[in-house]
Amino acid sequence: MIDDTHSKGVYQAGPRWLEKAALLTQAKLSLESFMRAQPEIQSFKLIEALKVTEKNWVFSAKVNGEKVAIKKFLENKSDAIVRTLKQELDHLETVMKDERLQANRCLYAWPGSGVVVLSFAPGMRLGDKILETSGTEQHAIVKQSGEWLRSYCAGRTRETTFGPAFWVKKLRTKNLDHISNRDDLLLLQNLHDALQTQIKTVRGAPVMQGASHGDFVGINAHYHRGTIYGVDIQGECWIAIAREAARFLVWLQIHDQNLPITRQHGIAAHYWAAFVQSNLLSISEQSTTLPFFVGEQLYGRFVENYAHPDIRRNARPAVMAYLDM
């Protein structure tokens, strides 16, 4: 998932700028007409188009005096998307009581029209905040990120046993046709083999699953005055919490231009140490499922983001360090 609620600029579908302009105009007129017709809305003003595609629209706006984000889903089953989004955000509003750990709120929802109004998360993207800081401040924010995820999952967890073979098999389905560099292909093969080797040692290990964000990474949360706000939440996603943790750490590592001197399982040691101090995962999972999923996420991110030179440049040494663990 991509944080489309607070992205800067307008990313639009369509090959021609005239089509893009027409789509933007249509979205503005349609949303203005819809919102002004709702009895709950006393005042309304669009501010900025954040995302306008043929699948969904996202605008910042002022509604009844409050800055908000408005989303309109145009896909099939948009009514179900809005209902599950509202249900999840309403649940989080009741359980995430710590002022430092928050999610944007669902203010209004019209499932039949595929429209939802969300509170606007202030501040800057969490990933940007982490990458611009260092030392004790950075440590505290990375630890707080783990605490945010722990708070999100609280009360909705279940313990089971780990089946790593499923994830290794899934990696084999990834298309590598866009990768022509032989060294990178060899690196991926070595990473796959390393995960294959781990199957025997981590199979059956305890693993905690939870109803989670589903894509908790640096672009899907904001940081403002000591508070983390989760965004782009569209419903509960049951997942191994270790995989969600690995996704966060790997995303952070491949977007960090500073190559660390010391790593743990391919991740900068200072990120690893700060995140696990959140007590999101048991000591057991910190040495079994979490390292496995870091490898799985490194493989996936390297393949999926291969077209981005900066991410390739950051991912290579992370993978090599992972293989040397």
N, C-alpha and C positions, 0 to 999 in steps of 0.2 A: 504493500500500500504506500501511496505518496501523500504527503501533507499538502493537500490542495486548499486547505482553509486559509493558510497564511502565506502562500507563495507570492513572491513579488513578480509583477508582470502578468501578462495574459498569454496563456499557452492554448492555442486554438487548433482545431482539426481543419483539414481542408487544404488543398494544394495552392489556392490562389488568394491573394490578399483581399480581393473584392468579396469573395465568399466569406472570408473571416470577418470582414467589416459588417457584412449583412447579418451574419450569425450573431455578432455582438449586439447590433441594433435590435434584432429580434428578441434576444434574451433580455435586454434592458426594458423594452416596451412590455414584454409579457410579464416580467416580474413586477414592474410598477403597477400594471393593471391588476394583477392578482392580489398584491399586498394591499392596495388601496381599497379593495372590495371586502377585506376581512374585517368583521366588526371588532375584533380584539385590537386592531391597529389604529391608534389615534393619529400618529405621525410617522412618516416614512420618507427616507431619502437615500438613494443609492450613492455610495461614495466611490468605489473602485471595483472594476472587474478583476478578480484574482485568477479565474480560470473559466474559459468558455469553450466547450467542445460539443460535439454532437451527442455525448453521453451524459454530461452534467454541466451545470453552471454553478459558479461560486462567486459571490459578490460580498464586499464589505458594505455596510449600510448603517444608517441610524434608524432605529425602530423604537418608538415611544421614548425618545431621548437617550437611548442606550446604544453604544456602538456594538454591532453584531456581525456575524457571518451568516449569509443566507445561501443555502444549497438547494438546487433543484435537480433531482435525478430524473433522467430521461430514458433509462434502460428499462427492460422488461422487469416486472415485479418491483417497480420503484416504491409502491405502497408498502411492500414487505420490508424493503430496505429502511424506509423512514420509521416504521413501527419498531423494528429491532434496534435501530439507532437510538430512538427515544427511550426504549425500555432499558438499554444499557446505561445511557447517561443518567437516567433517573435513578437507577440502582447505585451508580457511583456517587451520586450526590448524597446518598444516605450513608455510605460506608467510608468515603474518603474525607474524614473529618479534620485531618491534620492540615493546618493552613499552608504548610510547605509542600503538600502533595495534593494536587488538584487536577481536575479535568474540566474542559469547557462544558457548560450546562445547556440542556435543550430547553429553550424558552417557549417556542411554539412549534407545532408540527401539524401538517395537513397531509396525511398518508395518501389520500385519494388523488392529490395533486402532485405528490412527490416532492413537497417543499418542507424544509425544516429551517428554523432560525436558531442559531447557536450563540452563546456568549462569545465574545471575541477575546482570545487569549492574548494578553499583553506581552511585551518584551521581545527578546530575540530567540531564534531557534536554539534549542538546548545544545545541539552539536557545535554550533558556532561559539556559544558561550564557553563550552569546555575547551575548545581548541584555542581560544584567545586567552585563557588563563593558564596558570602553572602553580606548582608547589602546593601549599596547604589549601588554597582556595579551589584549585582544580580537584584535588583529592576529595574535598568535601562535596563538590557538586557531583562527581562520578559516584561516590557512595550514596548520595541522596537519590541518584537515578535508580540505583538498585532498590532503595527504600520505596520509591514510587511504585515500582513494579510489584514489590512485596505487598504494599497497601492495596493495589489494584486486585491482586489475586486472593487477598485475605477472605477466608470463609467460603471460598469456592475452589477447593483443591481435593485431589485424591491421589493416593500413593499406589503405584503399580510397579511392574518390573520392565526393564529396558529391553527393547528388541532392535538392536542396531542394524541388523541385516537389511531391514526395510529401507533405511536411509541410504545405505551403500548402493542398494539396488536402484534406488531412485536417481542417484547421481549418474548411473549409466545411461539414463534416458536423455541426458542433456546433450543438445546439439553442439558439437565443437567445430562445425564446418567453417565458422568465421575466424577460427584461429589457425593461422598458417605457420606461425613461428614454432620451429621444432623444439626449441628449448622450453617454451611455455607448455607445449603439449606433453613433453617429458615430465615437466614439473607437475602437471595435473595428474599424469599417470602415477607418479610417485606418491602424490597425496592420496589418490584413490587406493593405492596399495596399502598405504599406512592405515587408512581407515578400515580396510578389509582385515588387516592384521589385528586391529583392536577389537574386532567382533568377539573373539573368544574371551578376551579379558573383561569386557564390559557387559556382555550378554547376561541378562538376569539381574543386573544391578538395580537397586531401588531407584525409582525416578518419580518425582512429584509432578503431576499434571495440574494445570489450573486454568480457570477461565481468565484469559489474558487479553491484552490489547491486540495481539496478533501481528503487530509490526512496530514494536516499540524501539525506534531508532532516533538518532539525533535530529532528523527533520520532522518527526511526528510528535514533538513536544516543544514547549517554549519555556524560557527561564526569565523570571522577572522579580527582582527584589527578594531573592531567597526562596521563591516558590516555583515549582515545576508544574506546568499545565500540560496535560496530555491532550492531543488533538487528533483529528482524523480517526475517531473511534466510531465504528459502524455496527457494533454488536459483540457479544461475547465470543471468544475464540478459544476452545479448549486445546491446549498445547503443552508439551513438556516445558516447564518453566526454564529448565537449563537451556533449551533451544532458544527461547526468547532472550535469555541473558547472553548467549553466544552471539545472537544476531546483533544485539546492542554493541557488544565489544568489538566485533569484526567490522561493523559499519564505522565505528569510531576510528579504528586503526587504519582502515583503507582511505579515510578522508584526512588523515593527519600527515602533513608533509614532513614532519620532523621524525627522522628514523631513530628509534630508541636504541640506547646502548645495551640495555638489558630487557629481555623478553621472557614471557612465560607462555608456553604453548602458542608462540607466534605473536602474542599480544604484548604491548608495552607493559613492563612489570608494574609500573605505577598505576596504570588503568586497572589491571587485574587485581592488585592488592586493594585498591579503593572500592571496587565494585563488590568483591566478595565480602568485604567488611560490613556490607548492608545486611548480612545474614539472610539473604534471599534464598540461598541454597545450603543444604546440609554439608558438613565436612566431607561426607562420602561422595556427594555429587560433584564437589569441587575437584575431585581427582578422577572421576569416571565419566559421567554424562557430559559435564561442561567441556572438558578438553575434547571429547569426541565431537560434540556439536560445533565447537570452534573450527575444527577441521572441515566439517561438512559445510559450514557457512563460508569459510574461506574459499572452498572449491566453487560453491554456487556464485558468490559475489565476483570472483575472478572471471568466471565464464560470462556471467550476465552483464558485467560492466567492462568487458574487454575493449570496447570501442573508445573508452575514456583513458587517454594516456596517463593522466595523473593517478587514476585508481590502479591501473596496471603497474605503474612504478611503485606504488605503495604496497600493493598486494604481493608482488614477487618476494621481497625479503621477508614478509610475514609468513608466507608459505614455506620458504626455505628454513626459517627459524622453527616453524612448527615441525618440520621433518627432522630437525636436529634435536628435538626435545628428548 
